[in-house]
């Protein structure tokens, strides 16, 4: 099975974000996350512009799979289906 | 990142619980999750000077974030409709008792409020 690219925009304090990270780790899914609340200045601005492209409401976690599927929030069933788990 | 301890979160829990229960809002019975969220509130208090919702991105401007300062403006309609606030920190008695389904609470904050 080809490993899918999983990117997350998260907050370091958010329970749904932590649950999503834990779920991916427990299922052995490689992923990369950015805790947006820990960024400042230009970097934060640039990342927010990117999040807005995928999720105009800027809510977290925003999960992007293979640049095709965007899942907003930790919706376990949707994630399972998107990742064939 | 911060100096917030579990003990700080437990103290906040004890302080808020009787006040909120009187209003009909209960802390999620999942203590790990609840303490984690309360710690998030304390982290935000250190960072921004007010307890911004830990599940939303603070702007750093107290006025702009007034609607998402805990307890947020959306808690009441969310607990009424879903039995839980957006974060799953404050819930109804029925939610804790498991007599209503635990749905994922969607973001109710209007899109234009986001920075």
N, CA and C atoms of all chains as a GROMACS GRO file, in nm:
protein
  600
    1UNK      N    1   0.085  -0.120   0.000
    1UNK     CA    2   0.000   0.000   0.000
    1UNK      C    3   0.088   0.125   0.000
    2UNK      N    4   0.054   0.217  -0.088
    2UNK     CA    5   0.131   0.341  -0.094
    2UNK      C    6   0.092   0.429   0.025
    3UNK      N    7   0.193   0.480   0.094
    3UNK     CA    8   0.167   0.568   0.209
    3UNK      C    9   0.109   0.701   0.161
    4UNK      N   10  -0.002   0.739   0.219
    4UNK     CA   11  -0.062   0.868   0.182
    4UNK      C   12   0.008   0.982   0.256
    5UNK      N   13   0.004   1.098   0.194
    5UNK     CA   14   0.063   1.215   0.259
    5UNK      C   15  -0.043   1.279   0.347
    6UNK      N   16  -0.014   1.286   0.475
    6UNK     CA   17  -0.111   1.340   0.569
    6UNK      C   18  -0.051   1.462   0.638
    7UNK      N   19  -0.117   1.577   0.618
    7UNK     CA   20  -0.072   1.700   0.682
    7UNK      C   21  -0.183   1.752   0.771
    8UNK      N   22  -0.145   1.805   0.886
    8UNK     CA   23  -0.245   1.860   0.977
    8UNK      C   24  -0.206   2.001   1.019
    9UNK      N   25  -0.307   2.086   1.025
    9UNK     CA   26  -0.290   2.216   1.090
    9UNK      C   27  -0.365   2.204   1.223
   10UNK      N   28  -0.293   2.230   1.330
   10UNK     CA   29  -0.347   2.202   1.463
   10UNK      C   30  -0.318   2.317   1.559
   11UNK      N   31  -0.378   2.305   1.678
   11UNK     CA   32  -0.344   2.395   1.789
   11UNK      C   33  -0.284   2.309   1.900
   12UNK      N   34  -0.185   2.363   1.969
   12UNK     CA   35  -0.117   2.282   2.071
   12UNK      C   36  -0.206   2.258   2.193
   13UNK      N   37  -0.311   2.339   2.209
   13UNK     CA   38  -0.395   2.328   2.329
   13UNK      C   39  -0.527   2.254   2.304
   14UNK      N   40  -0.553   2.217   2.182
   14UNK     CA   41  -0.686   2.170   2.144
   14UNK      C   42  -0.701   2.018   2.159
   15UNK      N   43  -0.810   1.979   2.225
   15UNK     CA   44  -0.829   1.836   2.253
   15UNK      C   45  -0.856   1.756   2.126
   16UNK      N   46  -0.932   1.813   2.033
   16UNK     CA   47  -0.960   1.740   1.908
   16UNK      C   48  -0.832   1.721   1.826
   17UNK      N   49  -0.744   1.822   1.833
   17UNK     CA   50  -0.618   1.812   1.760
   17UNK      C   51  -0.530   1.702   1.821
   18UNK      N   52  -0.527   1.700   1.954
   18UNK     CA   53  -0.446   1.597   2.021
   18UNK      C   54  -0.501   1.458   1.991
   19UNK      N   55  -0.634   1.447   1.991
   19UNK     CA   56  -0.695   1.317   1.962
   19UNK      C   57  -0.662   1.272   1.820
   20UNK      N   58  -0.662   1.366   1.727
   20UNK     CA   59  -0.630   1.332   1.587
   20UNK      C   60  -0.485   1.286   1.574
   21UNK      N   61  -0.394   1.358   1.639
   21UNK     CA   62  -0.252   1.319   1.633
   21UNK      C   63  -0.233   1.181   1.694
   22UNK      N   64  -0.299   1.158   1.805
   22UNK     CA   65  -0.285   1.029   1.874
   22UNK      C   66  -0.341   0.916   1.787
   23UNK      N   67  -0.455   0.941   1.726
   23UNK     CA   68  -0.518   0.841   1.639
   23UNK      C   69  -0.424   0.802   1.525
   24UNK      N   70  -0.364   0.901   1.462
   24UNK     CA   71  -0.274   0.873   1.350
   24UNK      C   72  -0.152   0.796   1.398
   25UNK      N   73  -0.097   0.837   1.512
   25UNK     CA   74   0.022   0.769   1.564
   25UNK      C   75  -0.012   0.624   1.600
   26UNK      N   76  -0.125   0.605   1.664
   26UNK     CA   77  -0.164   0.469   1.707
   26UNK      C   78  -0.189   0.378   1.587
   27UNK      N   79  -0.230   0.439   1.476
   27UNK     CA   80  -0.256   0.359   1.357
   27UNK      C   81  -0.136   0.353   1.262
   28UNK      N   82  -0.025   0.403   1.310
   28UNK     CA   83   0.098   0.395   1.232
   28UNK      C   84   0.095   0.479   1.105
   29UNK      N   85   0.016   0.588   1.105
   29UNK     CA   86   0.007   0.673   0.986
   29UNK      C   87   0.110   0.786   0.998
   30UNK      N   88   0.201   0.788   0.903
   30UNK     CA   89   0.299   0.898   0.903
   30UNK      C   90   0.227   1.029   0.876
   31UNK      N   91   0.262   1.130   0.950
   31UNK     CA   92   0.194   1.258   0.929
   31UNK      C   93   0.285   1.372   0.973
   32UNK      N   94   0.247   1.489   0.925
   32UNK     CA   95   0.324   1.607   0.960
   32UNK      C   96   0.226   1.712   1.009
   33UNK      N   97   0.253   1.771   1.125
   33UNK     CA   98   0.159   1.872   1.174
   33UNK      C   99   0.228   2.004   1.204
   34UNK      N  100   0.149   2.110   1.195
   34UNK     CA  101   0.196   2.244   1.234
   34UNK      C  102   0.100   2.296   1.340
   35UNK      N  103   0.152   2.325   1.459
   35UNK     CA  104   0.071   2.388   1.564
   35UNK      C  105   0.069   2.539   1.536
   36UNK      N  106  -0.043   2.584   1.482
   36UNK     CA  107  -0.051   2.721   1.433
   36UNK      C  108  -0.041   2.823   1.548
   37UNK      N  109  -0.091   2.786   1.665
   37UNK     CA  110  -0.090   2.880   1.777
   37UNK      C  111   0.052   2.909   1.828
   38UNK      N  112   0.147   2.825   1.789
   38UNK     CA  113   0.285   2.848   1.837
   38UNK      C  114   0.365   2.935   1.741
   39UNK      N  115   0.303   2.969   1.628
   39UNK     CA  116   0.373   3.052   1.529
   39UNK      C  117   0.348   3.200   1.555
   40UNK      N  118   0.440   3.282   1.510
   40UNK     CA  119   0.421   3.427   1.525
   40UNK      C  120   0.459   3.497   1.394
   41UNK      N  121   0.418   3.622   1.385
   41UNK     CA  122   0.462   3.711   1.277
   41UNK      C  123   0.433   3.660   1.137
   42UNK      N  124   0.530   3.677   1.048
   42UNK     CA  125   0.512   3.644   0.907
   42UNK      C  126   0.482   3.496   0.886
   43UNK      N  127   0.549   3.414   0.969
   43UNK     CA  128   0.530   3.270   0.952
   43UNK      C  129   0.385   3.233   0.980
   44UNK      N  130   0.333   3.290   1.088
   44UNK     CA  131   0.193   3.264   1.124
   44UNK      C  132   0.099   3.313   1.012
   45UNK      N  133   0.126   3.430   0.963
   45UNK     CA  134   0.043   3.488   0.857
   45UNK      C  135   0.043   3.397   0.734
   46UNK      N  136   0.161   3.351   0.696
   46UNK     CA  137   0.172   3.267   0.576
   46UNK      C  138   0.098   3.134   0.596
   47UNK      N  139   0.113   3.077   0.714
   47UNK     CA  140   0.048   2.948   0.740
   47UNK      C  141  -0.104   2.966   0.743
   48UNK      N  142  -0.151   3.075   0.802
   48UNK     CA  143  -0.296   3.099   0.806
   48UNK      C  144  -0.354   3.115   0.666
   49UNK      N  145  -0.276   3.180   0.579
   49UNK     CA  146  -0.320   3.193   0.439
   49UNK      C  147  -0.338   3.055   0.378
   50UNK      N  148  -0.246   2.964   0.413
   50UNK     CA  149  -0.254   2.829   0.358
   50UNK      C  150  -0.373   2.752   0.416
   51UNK      N  151  -0.393   2.765   0.546
   51UNK     CA  152  -0.506   2.695   0.609
   51UNK      C  153  -0.637   2.742   0.545
   52UNK      N  154  -0.645   2.873   0.520
   52UNK     CA  155  -0.767   2.932   0.465
   52UNK      C  156  -0.803   2.870   0.329
   53UNK      N  157  -0.701   2.831   0.253
   53UNK     CA  158  -0.726   2.769   0.122
   53UNK      C  159  -0.804   2.639   0.136
   54UNK      N  160  -0.771   2.566   0.242
   54UNK     CA  161  -0.834   2.436   0.262
   54UNK      C  162  -0.962   2.446   0.345
   55UNK      N  163  -0.962   2.540   0.437
   55UNK     CA  164  -1.072   2.552   0.532
   55UNK      C  165  -1.091   2.699   0.568
   56UNK      N  166  -1.181   2.766   0.494
   56UNK     CA  167  -1.198   2.912   0.514
   56UNK      C  168  -1.239   2.949   0.656
   57UNK      N  169  -1.291   2.854   0.731
   57UNK     CA  170  -1.333   2.885   0.868
   57UNK      C  171  -1.216   2.883   0.965
   58UNK      N  172  -1.101   2.837   0.918
   58UNK     CA  173  -0.981   2.835   1.003
   58UNK      C  174  -1.007   2.763   1.135
   59UNK      N  175  -1.069   2.646   1.128
   59UNK     CA  176  -1.090   2.568   1.251
   59UNK      C  177  -0.995   2.448   1.251
   60UNK      N  178  -0.978   2.391   1.367
   60UNK     CA  179  -0.871   2.292   1.386
   60UNK      C  180  -0.924   2.165   1.453
   61UNK      N  181  -0.866   2.048   1.421
   61UNK     CA  182  -0.762   2.030   1.320
   61UNK      C  183  -0.820   2.039   1.178
   62UNK      N  184  -0.737   2.088   1.088
   62UNK     CA  185  -0.766   2.078   0.945
   62UNK      C  186  -0.668   1.975   0.891
   63UNK      N  187  -0.724   1.868   0.838
   63UNK     CA  188  -0.641   1.753   0.798
   63UNK      C  189  -0.647   1.739   0.646
   64UNK      N  190  -0.531   1.731   0.583
   64UNK     CA  191  -0.525   1.723   0.437
   64UNK      C  192  -0.456   1.592   0.397
   65UNK      N  193  -0.528   1.516   0.317
   65UNK     CA  194  -0.476   1.385   0.276
   65UNK      C  195  -0.450   1.386   0.126
   66UNK      N  196  -0.325   1.362   0.090
   66UNK     CA  197  -0.285   1.361  -0.051
   66UNK      C  198  -0.328   1.486  -0.128
   67UNK      N  199  -0.337   1.596  -0.060
   67UNK     CA  200  -0.377   1.724  -0.122
   67UNK      C  201  -0.515   1.717  -0.187
   68UNK      N  202  -0.591   1.614  -0.158
   68UNK     CA  203  -0.720   1.596  -0.225
   68UNK      C  204  -0.836   1.603  -0.126
   69UNK      N  205  -0.817   1.536  -0.014
   69UNK     CA  206  -0.926   1.525   0.082
   69UNK      C  207  -0.896   1.617   0.200
   70UNK      N  208  -0.994   1.696   0.236
   70UNK     CA  209  -0.979   1.784   0.352
   70UNK      C  210  -1.082   1.743   0.456
   71UNK      N  211  -1.034   1.710   0.574
   71UNK     CA  212  -1.124   1.675   0.683
   71UNK      C  213  -1.106   1.779   0.793
   72UNK      N  214  -1.217   1.843   0.827
   72UNK     CA  215  -1.213   1.946   0.931
   72UNK      C  216  -1.266   1.886   1.060
   73UNK      N  217  -1.185   1.891   1.164
   73UNK     CA  218  -1.223   1.831   1.291
   73UNK      C  219  -1.172   1.688   1.297
   74UNK      N  220  -1.174   1.631   1.418
   74UNK     CA  221  -1.131   1.492   1.431
   74UNK      C  222  -1.254   1.404   1.416
   75UNK      N  223  -1.278   1.364   1.292
   75UNK     CA  224  -1.392   1.278   1.261
   75UNK      C  225  -1.335   1.142   1.227
   76UNK      N  226  -1.336   1.057   1.328
   76UNK     CA  227  -1.262   0.931   1.318
   76UNK      C  228  -1.307   0.845   1.200
   77UNK      N  229  -1.438   0.836   1.181
   77UNK     CA  230  -1.487   0.749   1.073
   77UNK      C  231  -1.444   0.800   0.936
   78UNK      N  232  -1.453   0.930   0.918
   78UNK     CA  233  -1.410   0.989   0.790
   78UNK      C  234  -1.261   0.967   0.767
   79UNK      N  235  -1.185   0.980   0.874
   79UNK     CA  236  -1.040   0.959   0.863
   79UNK      C  237  -1.009   0.814   0.827
   80UNK      N  238  -1.078   0.724   0.894
   80UNK     CA  239  -1.058   0.580   0.865
   80UNK      C  240  -1.084   0.551   0.719
   81UNK      N  241  -1.193   0.605   0.667
   81UNK     CA  242  -1.228   0.580   0.527
   81UNK      C  243  -1.125   0.642   0.433
   82UNK      N  244  -1.086   0.764   0.464
   82UNK     CA  245  -0.991   0.832   0.375
   82UNK      C  246  -0.854   0.763   0.375
   83UNK      N  247  -0.822   0.700   0.486
   83UNK     CA  248  -0.689   0.638   0.499
   83UNK      C  249  -0.692   0.486   0.483
   84UNK      N  250  -0.807   0.434   0.446
   84UNK     CA  251  -0.826   0.289   0.431
   84UNK      C  252  -0.785   0.213   0.558
   85UNK      N  253  -0.828   0.261   0.671
   85UNK     CA  254  -0.792   0.193   0.797
   85UNK      C  255  -0.905   0.101   0.842
   86UNK      N  256   0.730   2.546   2.703
   86UNK     CA  257   0.622   2.625   2.647
   86UNK      C  258   0.548   2.700   2.757
   87UNK      N  259   0.529   2.636   2.870
   87UNK     CA  260   0.454   2.700   2.977
   87UNK      C  261   0.481   2.629   3.108
   88UNK      N  262   0.433   2.692   3.216
   88UNK     CA  263   0.457   2.635   3.347
   88UNK      C  264   0.330   2.580   3.411
   89UNK      N  265   0.229   2.557   3.329
   89UNK     CA  266   0.102   2.510   3.383
   89UNK      C  267   0.116   2.363   3.424
   90UNK      N  268   0.077   2.333   3.547
   90UNK     CA  269   0.088   2.196   3.596
   90UNK      C  270  -0.051   2.133   3.607
   91UNK      N  271  -0.050   2.003   3.626
   91UNK     CA  272  -0.175   1.932   3.645
   91UNK      C  273  -0.246   1.985   3.770
   92UNK      N  274  -0.166   2.020   3.870
   92UNK     CA  275  -0.225   2.072   3.994
   92UNK      C  276  -0.299   2.204   3.967
   93UNK      N  277  -0.242   2.287   3.884
   93UNK     CA  278  -0.310   2.413   3.847
   93UNK      C  279  -0.445   2.383   3.783
   94UNK      N  280  -0.444   2.285   3.693
   94UNK     CA  281  -0.568   2.250   3.623
   94UNK      C  282  -0.670   2.193   3.723
   95UNK      N  283  -0.621   2.113   3.816
   95UNK     CA  284  -0.712   2.055   3.917
   95UNK      C  285  -0.773   2.164   4.005
   96UNK      N  286  -0.693   2.265   4.036
   96UNK     CA  287  -0.744   2.375   4.118
   96UNK      C  288  -0.851   2.453   4.043
   97UNK      N  289  -0.827   2.474   3.915
   97UNK     CA  290  -0.926   2.545   3.833
   97UNK      C  291  -1.055   2.463   3.826
   98UNK      N  292  -1.039   2.332   3.812
   98UNK     CA  293  -1.154   2.240   3.809
   98UNK      C  294  -1.238   2.256   3.936
   99UNK      N  295  -1.172   2.252   4.049
   99UNK     CA  296  -1.245   2.261   4.177
   99UNK      C  297  -1.311   2.397   4.194
  100UNK      N  298  -1.246   2.500   4.142
  100UNK     CA  299  -1.300   2.634   4.156
  100UNK      C  300  -1.424   2.654   4.066
  101UNK      N  301  -1.416   2.603   3.943
  101UNK     CA  302  -1.523   2.628   3.847
  101UNK      C  303  -1.641   2.533   3.861
  102UNK      N  304  -1.612   2.411   3.906
  102UNK     CA  305  -1.718   2.308   3.903
  102UNK      C  306  -1.846   2.350   3.974
  103UNK      N  307  -1.839   2.392   4.101
  103UNK     CA  308  -1.965   2.427   4.168
  103UNK      C  309  -2.037   2.544   4.102
  104UNK      N  310  -1.960   2.641   4.052
  104UNK     CA  311  -2.021   2.758   3.988
  104UNK      C  312  -2.095   2.719   3.861
  105UNK      N  313  -2.031   2.633   3.781
  105UNK     CA  314  -2.090   2.596   3.652
  105UNK      C  315  -2.202   2.495   3.668
  106UNK      N  316  -2.188   2.406   3.765
  106UNK     CA  317  -2.294   2.305   3.784
  106UNK      C  318  -2.424   2.372   3.825
  107UNK      N  319  -2.410   2.480   3.900
  107UNK     CA  320  -2.530   2.555   3.939
  107UNK      C  321  -2.605   2.607   3.816
  108UNK      N  322  -2.528   2.633   3.711
  108UNK     CA  323  -2.590   2.685   3.588
  108UNK      C  324  -2.632   2.573   3.493
  109UNK      N  325  -2.607   2.449   3.536
  109UNK     CA  326  -2.649   2.337   3.452
  109UNK      C  327  -2.542   2.289   3.355
  110UNK      N  328  -2.418   2.333   3.374
  110UNK     CA  329  -2.308   2.288   3.288
  110UNK      C  330  -2.214   2.199   3.369
  111UNK      N  331  -2.182   2.085   3.314
  111UNK     CA  332  -2.098   1.988   3.385
  111UNK      C  333  -1.967   1.969   3.308
  112UNK      N  334  -1.860   1.941   3.383
  112UNK     CA  335  -1.736   1.907   3.315
  112UNK      C  336  -1.747   1.766   3.257
  113UNK      N  337  -1.687   1.748   3.141
  113UNK     CA  338  -1.677   1.616   3.079
  113UNK      C  339  -1.622   1.519   3.183
  114UNK      N  340  -1.688   1.403   3.196
  114UNK     CA  341  -1.646   1.307   3.298
  114UNK      C  342  -1.511   1.242   3.264
  115UNK      N  343  -1.466   1.259   3.142
  115UNK     CA  344  -1.332   1.210   3.104
  115UNK      C  345  -1.230   1.308   3.164
  116UNK      N  346  -1.182   1.272   3.284
  116UNK     CA  347  -1.099   1.367   3.361
  116UNK      C  348  -0.970   1.404   3.290
  117UNK      N  349  -0.911   1.309   3.219
  117UNK     CA  350  -0.784   1.340   3.151
  117UNK      C  351  -0.807   1.450   3.047
  118UNK      N  352  -0.914   1.432   2.974
  118UNK     CA  353  -0.947   1.529   2.869
  118UNK      C  354  -0.984   1.664   2.931
  119UNK      N  355  -1.063   1.659   3.037
  119UNK     CA  356  -1.106   1.783   3.102
  119UNK      C  357  -0.986   1.858   3.160
  120UNK      N  358  -0.899   1.788   3.229
  120UNK     CA  359  -0.782   1.856   3.288
  120UNK      C  360  -0.689   1.909   3.179
  121UNK      N  361  -0.681   1.835   3.071
  121UNK     CA  362  -0.598   1.879   2.960
  121UNK      C  363  -0.653   2.010   2.900
  122UNK      N  364  -0.785   2.016   2.886
  122UNK     CA  365  -0.847   2.138   2.832
  122UNK      C  366  -0.834   2.254   2.930
  123UNK      N  367  -0.850   2.224   3.059
  123UNK     CA  368  -0.834   2.330   3.159
  123UNK      C  369  -0.690   2.381   3.160
  124UNK      N  370  -0.596   2.289   3.142
  124UNK     CA  371  -0.455   2.331   3.132
  124UNK      C  372  -0.436   2.420   3.009
  125UNK      N  373  -0.506   2.387   2.900
  125UNK     CA  374  -0.501   2.470   2.778
  125UNK      C  375  -0.554   2.610   2.804
  126UNK      N  376  -0.659   2.618   2.885
  126UNK     CA  377  -0.713   2.750   2.921
  126UNK      C  378  -0.611   2.830   3.000
  127UNK      N  379  -0.541   2.763   3.090
  127UNK     CA  380  -0.440   2.832   3.173
  127UNK      C  381  -0.320   2.875   3.088
  128UNK      N  382  -0.285   2.790   2.991
  128UNK     CA  383  -0.177   2.827   2.899
  128UNK      C  384  -0.217   2.954   2.824
  129UNK      N  385  -0.341   2.957   2.777
  129UNK     CA  386  -0.387   3.075   2.704
  129UNK      C  387  -0.393   3.198   2.794
  130UNK      N  388  -0.427   3.178   2.920
  130UNK     CA  389  -0.429   3.291   3.012
  130UNK      C  390  -0.288   3.349   3.027
  131UNK      N  391  -0.191   3.259   3.034
  131UNK     CA  392  -0.052   3.306   3.043
  131UNK      C  393  -0.009   3.377   2.915
  132UNK      N  394  -0.048   3.319   2.802
  132UNK     CA  395  -0.006   3.372   2.673
  132UNK      C  396  -0.072   3.505   2.640
  133UNK      N  397  -0.204   3.510   2.660
  133UNK     CA  398  -0.281   3.623   2.607
  133UNK      C  399  -0.338   3.714   2.716
  134UNK      N  400  -0.343   3.662   2.840
  134UNK     CA  401  -0.400   3.742   2.948
  134UNK      C  402  -0.547   3.713   2.971
  135UNK      N  403  -0.605   3.626   2.893
  135UNK     CA  404  -0.745   3.586   2.912
  135UNK      C  405  -0.759   3.441   2.868
  136UNK      N  406  -0.864   3.376   2.921
  136UNK     CA  407  -0.878   3.233   2.895
  136UNK      C  408  -0.951   3.208   2.764
  137UNK      N  409  -0.878   3.222   2.657
  137UNK     CA  410  -0.936   3.195   2.526
  137UNK      C  411  -0.960   3.044   2.511
  138UNK      N  412  -1.063   3.010   2.437
  138UNK     CA  413  -1.095   2.870   2.410
  138UNK      C  414  -0.970   2.795   2.360
  139UNK      N  415  -0.938   2.681   2.420
  139UNK     CA  416  -0.817   2.609   2.377
  139UNK      C  417  -0.833   2.540   2.241
  140UNK      N  418  -0.957   2.534   2.191
  140UNK     CA  419  -0.981   2.466   2.064
  140UNK      C  420  -0.996   2.563   1.948
  141UNK      N  421  -0.969   2.691   1.975
  141UNK     CA  422  -0.979   2.792   1.870
  141UNK      C  423  -0.853   2.877   1.873
  142UNK      N  424  -0.822   2.934   1.758
  142UNK     CA  425  -0.701   3.016   1.750
  142UNK      C  426  -0.730   3.157   1.800
  143UNK      N  427  -0.659   3.196   1.906
  143UNK     CA  428  -0.677   3.331   1.962
  143UNK      C  429  -0.611   3.432   1.869
  144UNK      N  430  -0.672   3.551   1.863
  144UNK     CA  431  -0.608   3.657   1.784
  144UNK      C  432  -0.507   3.731   1.870
  145UNK      N  433  -0.524   3.720   2.002
  145UNK     CA  434  -0.440   3.797   2.093
  145UNK      C  435  -0.504   3.928   2.132
  146UNK      N  436  -0.618   3.959   2.070
  146UNK     CA  437  -0.691   4.082   2.099
  146UNK      C  438  -0.814   4.044   2.182
  147UNK      N  439  -0.812   4.088   2.307
  147UNK     CA  440  -0.917   4.048   2.401
  147UNK      C  441  -1.058   4.079   2.349
  148UNK      N  442  -1.072   4.196   2.286
  148UNK     CA  443  -1.205   4.235   2.236
  148UNK      C  444  -1.252   4.143   2.123
  149UNK      N  445  -1.161   4.119   2.030
  149UNK     CA  446  -1.195   4.033   1.916
  149UNK      C  447  -1.228   3.891   1.961
  150UNK      N  448  -1.162   3.849   2.069
  150UNK     CA  449  -1.178   3.711   2.114
  150UNK      C  450  -1.283   3.698   2.225
  151UNK      N  451  -1.357   3.805   2.249
  151UNK     CA  452  -1.453   3.800   2.359
  151UNK      C  453  -1.552   3.684   2.343
  152UNK      N  454  -1.597   3.661   2.219
  152UNK     CA  455  -1.696   3.554   2.197
  152UNK      C  456  -1.637   3.415   2.218
  153UNK      N  457  -1.505   3.401   2.212
  153UNK     CA  458  -1.445   3.269   2.231
  153UNK      C  459  -1.364   3.261   2.361
  154UNK      N  460  -1.390   3.357   2.450
  154UNK     CA  461  -1.328   3.348   2.582
  154UNK      C  462  -1.418   3.260   2.667
  155UNK      N  463  -1.357   3.163   2.732
  155UNK     CA  464  -1.431   3.058   2.802
  155UNK      C  465  -1.498   3.111   2.930
  156UNK      N  466  -1.625   3.078   2.956
  156UNK     CA  467  -1.714   3.001   2.869
  156UNK      C  468  -1.760   3.085   2.751
  157UNK      N  469  -1.748   3.028   2.633
  157UNK     CA  470  -1.770   3.106   2.510
  157UNK      C  471  -1.919   3.132   2.487
  158UNK      N  472  -1.945   3.222   2.393
  158UNK     CA  473  -2.084   3.258   2.362
  158UNK      C  474  -2.160   3.141   2.300
  159UNK      N  475  -2.086   3.044   2.250
  159UNK     CA  476  -2.150   2.934   2.176
  159UNK      C  477  -2.179   2.813   2.265
  160UNK      N  478  -2.133   2.822   2.391
  160UNK     CA  479  -2.155   2.708   2.480
  160UNK      C  480  -2.304   2.681   2.497
  161UNK      N  481  -2.380   2.786   2.522
  161UNK     CA  482  -2.522   2.764   2.551
  161UNK      C  483  -2.595   2.696   2.434
  162UNK      N  484  -2.587   2.754   2.312
  162UNK     CA  485  -2.656   2.685   2.203
  162UNK      C  486  -2.597   2.547   2.172
  163UNK      N  487  -2.467   2.530   2.188
  163UNK     CA  488  -2.407   2.400   2.158
  163UNK      C  489  -2.450   2.293   2.259
  164UNK      N  490  -2.452   2.329   2.387
  164UNK     CA  491  -2.493   2.230   2.488
  164UNK      C  492  -2.641   2.199   2.470
  165UNK      N  493  -2.718   2.302   2.433
  165UNK     CA  494  -2.861   2.280   2.410
  165UNK      C  495  -2.882   2.184   2.292
  166UNK      N  496  -2.808   2.206   2.184
  166UNK     CA  497  -2.831   2.126   2.063
  166UNK      C  498  -2.758   1.991   2.065
  167UNK      N  499  -2.632   1.992   2.114
  167UNK     CA  500  -2.551   1.870   2.105
  167UNK      C  501  -2.519   1.806   2.240
  168UNK      N  502  -2.551   1.879   2.348
  168UNK     CA  503  -2.517   1.826   2.480
  168UNK      C  504  -2.374   1.852   2.520
  169UNK      N  505  -2.302   1.929   2.438
  169UNK     CA  506  -2.160   1.955   2.467
  169UNK      C  507  -2.118   2.084   2.400
  170UNK      N  508  -2.019   2.151   2.460
  170UNK     CA  509  -1.959   2.266   2.391
  170UNK      C  510  -1.864   2.214   2.284
  171UNK      N  511  -1.816   2.305   2.202
  171UNK     CA  512  -1.729   2.270   2.089
  171UNK      C  513  -1.608   2.186   2.131
  172UNK      N  514  -1.553   2.216   2.248
  172UNK     CA  515  -1.432   2.148   2.296
  172UNK      C  516  -1.459   2.015   2.366
  173UNK      N  517  -1.583   1.988   2.400
  173UNK     CA  518  -1.619   1.876   2.490
  173UNK      C  519  -1.568   1.899   2.631
  174UNK      N  520  -1.557   2.025   2.672
  174UNK     CA  521  -1.519   2.055   2.810
  174UNK      C  522  -1.645   2.061   2.895
  175UNK      N  523  -1.739   2.146   2.856
  175UNK     CA  524  -1.866   2.157   2.926
  175UNK      C  525  -1.972   2.074   2.853
  176UNK      N  526  -2.041   1.993   2.932
  176UNK     CA  527  -2.143   1.906   2.872
  176UNK      C  528  -2.268   1.909   2.959
  177UNK      N  529  -2.373   1.847   2.907
  177UNK     CA  530  -2.496   1.836   2.987
  177UNK      C  531  -2.487   1.709   3.072
  178UNK      N  532  -2.575   1.699   3.168
  178UNK     CA  533  -2.582   1.580   3.252
  178UNK      C  534  -2.608   1.456   3.163
  179UNK      N  535  -2.697   1.473   3.066
  179UNK     CA  536  -2.735   1.362   2.978
  179UNK      C  537  -2.616   1.314   2.894
  180UNK      N  538  -2.533   1.407   2.853
  180UNK     CA  539  -2.415   1.371   2.772
  180UNK      C  540  -2.321   1.285   2.856
  181UNK      N  541  -2.299   1.329   2.980
  181UNK     CA  542  -2.212   1.252   3.070
  181UNK      C  543  -2.272   1.115   3.101
  182UNK      N  544  -2.403   1.111   3.114
  182UNK     CA  545  -2.468   0.984   3.150
  182UNK      C  546  -2.479   0.890   3.030
  183UNK      N  547  -2.452   0.943   2.912
  183UNK     CA  548  -2.456   0.859   2.792
  183UNK      C  549  -2.597   0.832   2.743
  184UNK      N  550  -2.692   0.914   2.784
  184UNK     CA  551  -2.830   0.892   2.739
  184UNK      C  552  -2.862   0.968   2.610
  185UNK      N  553  -2.766   1.050   2.562
  185UNK     CA  554  -2.782   1.112   2.430
  185UNK      C  555  -2.657   1.080   2.349
  186UNK      N  556  -2.670   1.074   2.216
  186UNK     CA  557  -2.553   1.040   2.133
  186UNK      C  558  -2.445   1.148   2.143
  187UNK      N  559  -2.320   1.106   2.138
  187UNK     CA  560  -2.209   1.202   2.147
  187UNK      C  561  -2.163   1.236   2.006
  188UNK      N  562  -2.229   1.336   1.951
  188UNK     CA  563  -2.194   1.379   1.815
  188UNK      C  564  -2.077   1.475   1.819
  189UNK      N  565  -2.007   1.484   1.705
  189UNK     CA  566  -1.900   1.582   1.695
  189UNK      C  567  -1.965   1.720   1.682
  190UNK      N  568  -1.926   1.811   1.768
  190UNK     CA  569  -1.989   1.944   1.770
  190UNK      C  570  -1.923   2.033   1.664
  191UNK      N  571  -1.998   2.076   1.563
  191UNK     CA  572  -1.937   2.160   1.460
  191UNK      C  573  -1.911   2.302   1.510
  192UNK      N  574  -1.820   2.370   1.443
  192UNK     CA  575  -1.789   2.509   1.480
  192UNK      C  576  -1.909   2.598   1.451
  193UNK      N  577  -1.955   2.667   1.551
  193UNK     CA  578  -2.071   2.755   1.537
  193UNK      C  579  -2.028   2.901   1.516
  194UNK      N  580  -1.905   2.931   1.549
  194UNK     CA  581  -1.860   3.070   1.537
  194UNK      C  582  -1.870   3.114   1.391
  195UNK      N  583  -1.931   3.232   1.366
  195UNK     CA  584  -1.946   3.275   1.227
  195UNK      C  585  -1.810   3.294   1.158
  196UNK      N  586  -1.804   3.255   1.031
  196UNK     CA  587  -1.678   3.256   0.957
  196UNK      C  588  -1.611   3.394   0.959
  197UNK      N  589  -1.692   3.501   0.956
  197UNK     CA  590  -1.632   3.634   0.946
  197UNK      C  591  -1.558   3.675   1.073
  198UNK      N  592  -1.578   3.600   1.180
  198UNK     CA  593  -1.510   3.634   1.305
  198UNK      C  594  -1.366   3.583   1.308
  199UNK      N  595  -1.333   3.494   1.216
  199UNK     CA  596  -1.198   3.440   1.216
  199UNK      C  597  -1.101   3.537   1.154
  200UNK      N  598  -0.985   3.539   1.209
  200UNK     CA  599  -0.888   3.636   1.156
  200UNK      C  600  -0.840   3.591   1.018
   0.00000   0.00000   0.00000
